[in-house]
Amino acid sequence: MNKTDFISEIAKSAGVTKAEAERVMNAFEEVMISALKAGDKVQLTGFGVFESKARAARTVRNPATGEMMDIAATSVASFKPGKRLKDALGSDDKQ
């Protein structure tokens, strides 16, 4: 499912227009990015926790050439699913 399909499903489920659902989705993305950039953890109870984690600099080998390369330190987003999401995905009942 791509972003357009996702917005359409949200609009249908919430009984709002696609334009309204798109504005909410865009606002969600902006708030999530701002929070993660600031180092905040975003916890959506039952769904999961989004947070920014630091990844240390490291040296890796390019498998195609065998050449050693340096990878710079960076921050990455991580997601840990919550109980409700885990339970929903772990069940055999496909909804």
Residue pairs with C-beta under 8 A, 6 or more apart in sequence:
1 9
3 25
6 25
7 18
7 21
7 22
7 25
8 18
8 21
10 16
10 21
10 24
10 25
11 17
11 18
11 20
11 21
14 21
32 42
32 50
35 41
35 42
35 50
36 42
36 50
36 51
36 52
36 77
37 52
39 52
40 51
41 49
41 50
41 51
42 49
42 50
42 51
43 49
43 50
44 50
44 82
45 82
46 82
46 83
46 84
46 85
47 81
47 82
47 84
47 85
48 79
48 80
48 81
48 82
48 85
49 79
49 80
49 82
50 77
50 78
50 79
51 77
51 78
51 80
52 75
52 76
52 77
52 78
53 75
53 76
53 77
53 78
54 73
54 74
54 75
55 73
55 74
55 75
55 76
56 73
57 70
57 71
57 72
57 73
58 70
58 71
59 68
59 69
59 70
59 71
60 68
60 69
60 71
61 67
61 68
61 69
62 68
62 69
81 89
88 95
